[in-house]
Amino acid sequence: MLTTDKLERAKPAAKAYKISAGGGLFVLVTPSGSKLWRWKYRFQGRENLLALGRYPDVGVKAAGLARDDARLKLTRLGVDPNAERRLGGRLTDTGDSFEAIAREWHGKRTSWTPGHAATTMGRLERGVFPFIGTRSVAQITAPEVLALLRRIEGRGHIETAYRTFWIVREVLTYAIATGRATTNVVAGLSSALSDRVVRNLPAVTAPAEVGALLRAIDDYPGTFIVRQAFKLAPLVFLRPGELRAAEWAEIDLDAAEWRIPSARMKRRVPHLVPLSKQAIAILRETRALTGNGVYVFPSARGAVRPMSNAAITAALRRMGYDRDTMTWHGFRSLASTLLNEQGWNRDAIERQLAHGAADDVRAAYNRAEYLPERRKMMQSWADTLDQLRTRTGARSQPSISTPQPSRRLSKPAPTTHDRERP
C-alpha cells in the first residue's frame, strides 16, 4: 500500500516514473520533482487517464477517495469521469445521456430483425457514442452531430452518414417523447450533408437477357441444392435470407402455399407466398433429397444450418454475371419491373414483395383483398418466365421492357466449386 512516507522519499529521476497506489491509481513522479495523481481506467474499450491533483495538495487518502468516487460513477452509472469534468459534473445523471437514451430506444425496437438491430447499434457504438454518448440530450447541439456525420462522410460513406443521421434524429425524438428533451436540434440537418447517390440494385430486365439468365440457371453445373434455390428465386420474389433459410415446415405443397413466420421476415410481418405449378415442381424435386431435414436448402457444410448467401452469389459470378449486372436481390427487381409493365395491380405486387404498406390498416387490407389476384399473378409470372426461357432471340413485347445492353463478363469466373462461408 502506498503511504505518505513512501511518497516523501520518492526522488525525481532522469525519466518520469510511476508509483502504484492500487486500483489503477498511481503517482507520476516527473524529472522536475512534481508528484501527480493519476487514475487509469477504460471507457467504451479505450484506456484513459484522469488527473486527480498534485501531491501534497492532494494526500494519499483524498486521492483514494477521489478514485473511488470516479470509479463508482464509471461502473454504476456509466459516466466517463473526464467527460463529466469537462461539462462541470452535468453527466452524473446518466439517464439523460445520449447513450443511455439511445440504448433504451434501441431496446424497444422489438419488431426489428436481429441483423438490423445489430447494424443500428453498431453505427451508434462506432460513429456516435464516442463523440456525444456522454452528453446530456438536452445539451447536444446541431454542430456537434454534424461534426460526427462529416467524419463518416470523410471516409466516403455517404449513405452511412444519412442512416446515422436518421438514427440520431429518432433517438432525440424519443427523448422528447419521454420528457428528457424539448427540441430535436438535428431535424433539418440532412440539408448540410453531401448529396446521396441512389443506386438501384442491379438486375437484368430485358426479355432476351432474362431468358438467357434462366437458361444459364438451368444449365448451372454446380451443386443440386444451389441450382434448385437458383431456379426457385425468380418464382417467389423473396429476399436472400428469406429464401435460403426456407424450412419444410413452412411449405404446404398440397395447398400451394408457403407461409413464412414473422420472425423470419424483415418487417416482422407473416408472409404468404402462393406457389405456382413450376415452383411446386422444383420443391417436390428438392424434397426428395432434403425433405427429411429442417431446411429446404441446407448448407454444404452440414444440414443443421441453411445454405449461405455466398453460395448463390458465387454461382452468379461463375455463370459470368458481375455484381454490376445481376445480384440475388435482382430477382425481386426483375419481377417488380416486368409485372408493373404487364399491368398487374401495384398494391398486389408490393404485397407479394413483402413491402410495408403506408399504415397498418392498409397492410391488413392488402393481406385480405389481394390474395386471389396474387395467386393468379404468381402463376402468370411463372408462365411468362417459361416463355422467356424458350425465346432465344425474340424482341420485346409491349408488356415487357425494351432490351438494354448486357454487362455480362466475357467468360465465367474460374471457380470450380460452390463457395460457402460460415
VEXDREN-2710 file (C-alpha; in Angstrom, 1 decimal):
% VEXDREN-2710
k/r/px/py/pz
1/MET/0.0/0.0/0.0
2/LEU/1.3/3.4/-0.9
3/THR/2.0/5.6/2.2
4/THR/2.8/9.2/2.8
5/ASP/6.3/8.2/4.0
6/LYS/7.0/6.3/0.7
7/LEU/5.8/9.3/-1.3
8/GLU/8.0/11.7/0.7
9/ARG/11.1/9.5/0.0
10/ALA/10.4/9.3/-3.8
11/LYS/13.0/11.3/-5.7
12/PRO/12.9/12.5/-9.3
13/ALA/14.8/10.6/-12.0
14/ALA/16.0/11.4/-15.5
15/LYS/12.7/10.0/-16.8
16/ALA/9.2/10.1/-15.3
17/TYR/8.2/7.0/-13.4
18/LYS/5.1/5.7/-11.7
19/ILE/4.4/4.6/-8.1
20/SER/1.3/2.4/-7.9
21/ALA/-1.4/3.1/-5.2
22/GLY/-3.7/0.2/-6.3
23/GLY/-6.9/0.0/-8.3
24/GLY/-5.5/1.9/-11.2
25/LEU/-4.4/4.8/-9.1
26/PHE/-0.7/5.9/-9.3
27/VAL/1.6/8.8/-8.7
28/LEU/3.6/10.1/-11.7
29/VAL/7.0/11.4/-10.5
30/THR/8.4/13.8/-13.1
31/PRO/12.0/14.7/-13.7
32/SER/11.2/18.2/-12.2
33/GLY/10.1/16.6/-8.9
34/SER/6.3/17.0/-9.3
35/LYS/4.2/14.2/-7.9
36/LEU/1.0/13.9/-9.9
37/TRP/-2.0/11.7/-9.0
38/ARG/-3.4/9.8/-12.0
39/TRP/-6.1/7.2/-12.3
40/LYS/-6.1/4.8/-15.2
41/TYR/-9.4/3.4/-16.4
42/ARG/-11.2/2.1/-19.5
43/PHE/-14.3/3.6/-21.1
44/GLN/-16.0/2.2/-24.1
45/GLY/-13.0/0.0/-24.7
46/ARG/-10.4/2.8/-24.6
47/GLU/-7.8/3.4/-22.0
48/ASN/-8.0/6.9/-20.3
49/LEU/-6.2/8.8/-17.5
50/LEU/-8.0/11.0/-15.0
51/ALA/-5.9/13.7/-13.3
52/LEU/-6.6/13.8/-9.5
53/GLY/-4.3/16.6/-8.4
54/ARG/-0.8/17.1/-7.2
55/TYR/0.8/15.7/-4.0
56/PRO/1.0/17.0/-1.3
57/ASP/-2.0/19.3/-2.1
58/VAL/-4.0/16.0/-2.5
59/GLY/-3.0/13.5/0.1
60/VAL/-3.0/9.7/-0.2
61/LYS/-6.4/9.3/1.5
62/ALA/-8.0/12.1/-0.6
63/ALA/-6.6/10.6/-3.8
64/GLY/-8.1/7.2/-2.9
65/LEU/-11.5/8.7/-2.2
66/ALA/-11.4/10.6/-5.5
67/ARG/-10.6/7.5/-7.3
68/ASP/-13.4/5.5/-5.6
69/ASP/-15.9/8.3/-6.5
70/ALA/-14.8/8.3/-10.1
71/ARG/-14.9/4.5/-10.3
72/LEU/-18.4/4.4/-8.8
73/LYS/-19.7/6.8/-11.5
74/LEU/-18.0/4.8/-14.2
75/THR/-19.1/1.3/-13.1
76/ARG/-22.6/2.1/-11.7
77/LEU/-23.7/5.0/-13.8
78/GLY/-21.7/4.6/-17.0
79/VAL/-20.2/8.1/-16.8
80/ASP/-16.8/8.9/-18.3
81/PRO/-15.1/10.9/-15.5
82/ASN/-13.1/13.1/-17.9
83/ALA/-16.3/14.0/-19.9
84/GLU/-18.1/14.8/-16.7
85/ARG/-15.3/17.1/-15.6
86/ARG/-15.3/18.9/-18.9
87/LEU/-19.1/19.6/-18.5
88/GLY/-18.9/20.6/-14.9
89/GLY/-20.4/17.5/-13.5
90/ARG/-23.6/17.6/-15.5
91/LEU/-23.3/13.9/-16.6
92/THR/-23.8/12.3/-13.2
93/ASP/-27.4/11.5/-14.0
94/THR/-26.8/9.2/-17.0
95/GLY/-30.5/8.7/-17.5
96/ASP/-30.3/11.9/-19.7
97/SER/-27.1/11.0/-21.6
98/PHE/-27.5/10.3/-25.3
99/GLU/-26.0/6.8/-25.0
100/ALA/-28.4/5.8/-22.2
101/ILE/-31.4/7.1/-24.1
102/ALA/-30.2/5.6/-27.4
103/ARG/-29.9/2.1/-25.8
104/GLU/-33.3/2.5/-24.2
105/TRP/-34.8/3.5/-27.6
106/HIS/-33.0/0.6/-29.3
107/GLY/-34.3/-1.9/-26.7
108/LYS/-37.9/-1.0/-27.6
109/ARG/-37.5/-1.8/-31.3
110/THR/-38.7/-5.3/-30.9
111/SER/-40.0/-5.6/-34.4
112/TRP/-36.6/-5.3/-35.9
113/THR/-34.7/-8.3/-37.2
114/PRO/-31.6/-9.3/-35.2
115/GLY/-29.4/-8.2/-38.2
116/HIS/-31.0/-4.7/-38.5
117/ALA/-30.8/-4.2/-34.7
118/ALA/-27.1/-5.2/-34.7
119/THR/-26.3/-2.9/-37.6
120/THR/-28.1/0.1/-35.9
121/MET/-26.3/-0.4/-32.6
122/GLY/-23.0/-0.9/-34.4
123/ARG/-23.4/2.5/-36.1
124/LEU/-24.2/4.1/-32.7
125/GLU/-21.2/2.5/-31.0
126/ARG/-18.7/3.2/-33.8
127/GLY/-19.8/6.6/-35.0
128/VAL/-21.9/8.3/-32.3
129/PHE/-21.3/7.2/-28.7
130/PRO/-17.5/8.1/-28.7
131/PHE/-18.4/11.7/-29.6
132/ILE/-21.7/12.5/-27.9
133/GLY/-22.6/9.4/-25.9
134/THR/-21.9/11.0/-22.5
135/ARG/-23.6/14.3/-23.4
136/SER/-27.0/15.2/-21.9
137/VAL/-29.6/15.1/-24.7
138/ALA/-30.8/18.5/-23.7
139/GLN/-27.4/20.0/-24.3
140/ILE/-26.5/18.3/-27.6
141/THR/-26.2/20.8/-30.5
142/ALA/-26.6/20.5/-34.2
143/PRO/-22.9/21.4/-34.9
144/GLU/-21.8/18.5/-32.7
145/VAL/-23.9/16.0/-34.6
146/LEU/-22.9/17.5/-37.9
147/ALA/-19.3/17.1/-37.0
148/LEU/-19.6/13.3/-36.3
149/LEU/-21.6/12.9/-39.5
150/ARG/-18.9/14.6/-41.5
151/ARG/-16.4/12.3/-40.0
152/ILE/-18.4/9.4/-41.5
153/GLU/-18.7/11.3/-44.9
154/GLY/-14.9/11.9/-44.8
155/ARG/-14.4/8.1/-45.0
156/GLY/-16.5/8.1/-48.2
157/HIS/-19.6/6.5/-46.5
158/ILE/-22.2/9.0/-47.6
159/GLU/-25.2/6.5/-47.2
160/THR/-24.0/5.5/-43.8
161/ALA/-23.9/9.2/-42.8
162/TYR/-27.5/9.6/-43.8
163/ARG/-28.5/6.4/-41.9
164/THR/-26.7/7.6/-38.8
165/PHE/-28.4/11.0/-39.1
166/TRP/-31.8/9.1/-39.1
167/ILE/-30.8/7.1/-36.0
168/VAL/-29.7/10.2/-34.1
169/ARG/-32.9/12.0/-35.1
170/GLU/-35.1/9.1/-33.9
171/VAL/-33.2/8.9/-30.6
172/LEU/-33.8/12.6/-29.9
173/THR/-37.4/12.3/-30.9
174/TYR/-37.7/9.5/-28.4
175/ALA/-36.0/11.7/-25.8
176/ILE/-38.6/14.4/-26.4
177/ALA/-41.5/11.9/-26.1
178/THR/-40.2/10.7/-22.8
179/GLY/-39.7/14.2/-21.4
180/ARG/-35.9/14.4/-21.4
181/ALA/-35.5/16.9/-24.2
182/THR/-37.6/19.7/-25.6
183/THR/-36.2/20.2/-29.1
184/ASN/-34.9/18.0/-31.8
185/VAL/-31.8/20.0/-32.9
186/VAL/-31.0/17.8/-35.8
187/ALA/-34.4/17.9/-37.5
188/GLY/-33.2/19.9/-40.5
189/LEU/-29.6/18.7/-40.5
190/SER/-29.8/16.5/-43.6
191/SER/-29.6/19.6/-45.8
192/ALA/-26.0/20.1/-44.6
193/LEU/-24.9/16.6/-45.7
194/SER/-23.5/15.6/-49.1
195/ASP/-25.9/14.6/-51.8
196/ARG/-26.8/10.9/-51.7
197/VAL/-26.0/8.7/-54.7
198/VAL/-29.0/6.5/-55.1
199/ARG/-28.3/3.2/-56.9
200/ASN/-30.8/0.6/-57.8
201/LEU/-29.8/-3.0/-57.2
202/PRO/-28.5/-4.5/-60.4
203/ALA/-31.0/-6.7/-62.3
204/VAL/-31.5/-7.8/-65.9
205/THR/-35.0/-7.0/-67.1
206/ALA/-34.8/-7.1/-70.9
207/PRO/-36.7/-10.2/-72.3
208/ALA/-33.7/-11.7/-74.1
209/GLU/-31.4/-11.2/-71.1
210/VAL/-34.0/-12.7/-68.7
211/GLY/-34.3/-15.7/-71.0
212/ALA/-30.5/-16.1/-71.1
213/LEU/-30.3/-15.9/-67.3
214/LEU/-33.0/-18.6/-66.9
215/ARG/-31.2/-20.9/-69.3
216/ALA/-27.9/-20.3/-67.5
217/ILE/-29.6/-21.3/-64.2
218/ASP/-31.0/-24.5/-65.8
219/ASP/-27.5/-25.4/-67.1
220/TYR/-25.7/-24.4/-63.9
221/PRO/-23.1/-27.2/-63.3
222/GLY/-22.7/-26.7/-59.5
223/THR/-24.4/-28.5/-56.7
224/PHE/-28.0/-29.6/-56.9
225/ILE/-29.1/-27.6/-53.8
226/VAL/-27.7/-24.3/-55.2
227/ARG/-29.2/-24.9/-58.6
228/GLN/-32.6/-25.6/-57.0
229/ALA/-32.5/-22.4/-54.9
230/PHE/-31.5/-20.5/-58.0
231/LYS/-34.4/-21.9/-60.0
232/LEU/-36.9/-21.0/-57.3
233/ALA/-35.6/-17.5/-56.7
234/PRO/-37.3/-15.8/-59.7
235/LEU/-40.6/-17.5/-58.9
236/VAL/-41.1/-16.3/-55.3
237/PHE/-39.7/-12.7/-55.0
238/LEU/-38.1/-13.3/-51.6
239/ARG/-35.2/-11.6/-50.0
240/PRO/-32.0/-13.7/-49.9
241/GLY/-32.2/-14.6/-46.2
242/GLU/-35.9/-15.5/-46.5
243/LEU/-35.3/-17.9/-49.4
244/ARG/-32.1/-19.6/-48.4
245/ALA/-33.3/-20.3/-44.8
246/ALA/-36.6/-21.8/-46.0
247/GLU/-37.9/-24.6/-43.8
248/TRP/-40.0/-27.5/-44.9
249/ALA/-42.5/-26.9/-42.0
250/GLU/-43.4/-23.6/-43.7
251/ILE/-44.4/-25.1/-47.0
252/ASP/-47.7/-26.8/-47.9
253/LEU/-47.3/-28.2/-51.4
254/ASP/-50.9/-29.6/-51.5
255/ALA/-52.3/-26.1/-50.7
256/ALA/-49.7/-24.5/-53.0
257/GLU/-48.7/-22.1/-50.2
258/TRP/-45.5/-21.1/-48.4
259/ARG/-46.2/-19.3/-45.1
260/ILE/-43.2/-17.6/-43.7
261/PRO/-43.5/-16.7/-40.0
262/SER/-42.9/-13.1/-38.9
263/ALA/-39.6/-14.0/-37.1
264/ARG/-38.0/-14.7/-40.5
265/MET/-39.3/-11.6/-42.3
266/LYS/-37.5/-8.3/-42.5
267/ARG/-40.6/-6.3/-41.3
268/ARG/-41.7/-8.8/-38.8
269/VAL/-45.0/-9.5/-40.5
270/PRO/-46.0/-13.0/-41.6
271/HIS/-45.8/-13.5/-45.3
272/LEU/-47.7/-15.8/-47.7
273/VAL/-46.2/-16.9/-51.0
274/PRO/-48.7/-18.5/-53.4
275/LEU/-46.8/-21.2/-55.2
276/SER/-47.1/-21.7/-59.0
277/LYS/-47.1/-25.1/-60.5
278/GLN/-43.5/-24.6/-61.6
279/ALA/-42.4/-23.7/-58.0
280/ILE/-44.2/-26.7/-56.6
281/ALA/-42.4/-28.9/-59.2
282/ILE/-39.0/-27.5/-58.1
283/LEU/-39.8/-28.0/-54.4
284/ARG/-41.1/-31.6/-54.9
285/GLU/-37.8/-32.4/-56.7
286/THR/-35.8/-30.8/-53.9
287/ARG/-37.8/-32.6/-51.1
288/ALA/-36.6/-36.0/-52.5
289/LEU/-33.1/-35.0/-51.3
290/THR/-33.6/-32.7/-48.3
291/GLY/-37.2/-33.4/-47.1
292/ASN/-36.0/-35.3/-44.0
293/GLY/-34.2/-32.3/-42.7
294/VAL/-35.3/-28.9/-41.4
295/TYR/-34.0/-26.7/-44.2
296/VAL/-35.1/-26.8/-47.9
297/PHE/-31.7/-25.7/-48.9
298/PRO/-29.2/-26.9/-46.3
299/SER/-25.6/-25.8/-46.2
300/ALA/-23.0/-27.9/-47.9
301/ARG/-21.1/-27.8/-44.6
302/GLY/-23.9/-29.5/-42.7
303/ALA/-27.7/-29.9/-42.7
304/VAL/-28.0/-28.1/-39.3
305/ARG/-27.8/-24.7/-41.0
306/PRO/-29.1/-23.2/-44.2
307/MET/-27.2/-22.5/-47.4
308/SER/-25.1/-19.4/-47.2
309/ASN/-25.6/-16.2/-49.1
310/ALA/-22.1/-16.6/-50.5
311/ALA/-23.1/-19.8/-52.3
312/ILE/-25.6/-18.2/-54.7
313/THR/-23.5/-15.1/-55.2
314/ALA/-20.6/-17.3/-56.2
315/ALA/-22.9/-19.1/-58.6
316/LEU/-23.9/-15.9/-60.3
317/ARG/-20.2/-15.0/-60.7
318/ARG/-19.4/-18.4/-62.0
319/MET/-22.1/-18.1/-64.7
320/GLY/-20.5/-14.8/-65.8
321/TYR/-22.7/-12.2/-64.1
322/ASP/-20.7/-9.5/-62.4
323/ARG/-22.1/-7.5/-59.4
324/ASP/-23.0/-4.6/-61.6
325/THR/-25.2/-6.7/-63.8
326/MET/-27.2/-9.1/-61.5
327/THR/-27.5/-9.8/-57.8
328/TRP/-29.7/-12.1/-55.8
329/HIS/-31.8/-9.1/-54.9
330/GLY/-32.1/-8.5/-58.6
331/PHE/-34.7/-11.3/-58.9
332/ARG/-37.1/-9.0/-56.9
333/SER/-36.3/-6.0/-59.1
334/LEU/-36.8/-8.2/-62.2
335/ALA/-40.3/-9.3/-61.0
336/SER/-41.4/-5.9/-59.9
337/THR/-40.3/-4.2/-63.1
338/LEU/-41.9/-6.6/-65.5
339/LEU/-45.1/-7.2/-63.5
340/ASN/-45.7/-3.5/-63.3
341/GLU/-45.2/-3.2/-67.1
342/GLN/-47.6/-6.0/-67.6
343/GLY/-50.3/-4.0/-65.8
344/TRP/-50.8/-6.0/-62.6
345/ASN/-52.2/-4.2/-59.5
346/ARG/-49.4/-2.3/-58.0
347/ASP/-50.6/-3.0/-54.4
348/ALA/-50.7/-6.7/-55.1
349/ILE/-47.1/-6.6/-56.4
350/GLU/-45.9/-4.6/-53.4
351/ARG/-47.7/-7.0/-51.0
352/GLN/-46.1/-10.0/-52.8
353/LEU/-42.7/-8.4/-52.4
354/ALA/-43.5/-8.0/-48.7
355/HIS/-43.0/-4.3/-48.8
356/GLY/-44.7/-2.4/-45.9
357/ALA/-47.9/-0.5/-46.5
358/ALA/-48.2/3.1/-45.6
359/ASP/-50.2/2.2/-42.5
360/ASP/-51.4/-0.9/-40.6
361/VAL/-54.9/-0.6/-41.9
362/ARG/-53.8/-0.6/-45.5
363/ALA/-51.5/-3.5/-44.8
364/ALA/-54.3/-5.5/-43.3
365/TYR/-56.5/-4.6/-46.3
366/ASN/-53.8/-5.8/-48.7
367/ARG/-53.5/-9.1/-47.0
368/ALA/-57.2/-9.7/-47.1
369/GLU/-58.1/-8.4/-50.5
370/TYR/-55.2/-9.2/-52.8
371/LEU/-54.6/-12.9/-52.2
372/PRO/-56.8/-14.1/-55.1
373/GLU/-55.1/-11.7/-57.5
374/ARG/-51.7/-12.6/-56.2
375/ARG/-52.4/-16.3/-56.8
376/LYS/-53.2/-15.5/-60.4
377/MET/-50.3/-13.2/-60.8
378/MET/-47.7/-15.7/-59.5
379/GLN/-48.9/-18.4/-61.9
380/SER/-49.0/-16.0/-64.8
381/TRP/-45.5/-14.8/-63.9
382/ALA/-44.2/-18.4/-63.8
383/ASP/-45.7/-19.0/-67.3
384/THR/-44.1/-15.7/-68.5
385/LEU/-40.7/-16.9/-67.4
386/ASP/-41.2/-20.2/-69.2
387/GLN/-41.9/-18.3/-72.4
388/LEU/-38.8/-16.1/-72.0
389/ARG/-36.7/-19.2/-71.3
390/THR/-37.6/-20.7/-74.6
391/ARG/-37.4/-17.5/-76.7
392/THR/-33.7/-17.2/-77.7
393/GLY/-33.7/-14.0/-79.7
394/ALA/-37.2/-12.5/-79.6
395/ARG/-37.7/-8.8/-79.4
396/SER/-39.6/-7.1/-76.6
397/GLN/-43.4/-7.5/-76.4
398/PRO/-45.4/-4.4/-75.4
399/SER/-45.9/-5.7/-71.8
400/ILE/-42.2/-6.2/-71.2
401/SER/-39.3/-3.7/-71.1
402/THR/-37.1/-3.0/-74.1
403/PRO/-33.8/-4.9/-74.0
404/GLN/-30.7/-3.0/-72.8
405/PRO/-27.1/-3.8/-73.4
406/SER/-25.8/-6.5/-71.2
407/ARG/-22.8/-6.1/-68.9
408/ARG/-22.1/-9.8/-68.7
409/LEU/-18.5/-10.9/-68.2
410/SER/-16.7/-12.2/-71.3
411/LYS/-16.1/-15.6/-69.6
412/PRO/-17.1/-17.3/-66.4
413/ALA/-15.1/-16.8/-63.2
414/PRO/-12.6/-19.7/-62.8
415/THR/-14.4/-21.1/-59.8
416/THR/-14.5/-24.9/-59.7
417/HIS/-17.0/-25.4/-56.9
418/ASP/-19.7/-23.6/-55.0
419/ARG/-18.2/-21.4/-52.3
420/GLU/-19.8/-21.1/-48.9
421/ARG/-18.9/-19.2/-45.8
422/PRO/-19.8/-20.0/-42.3
END
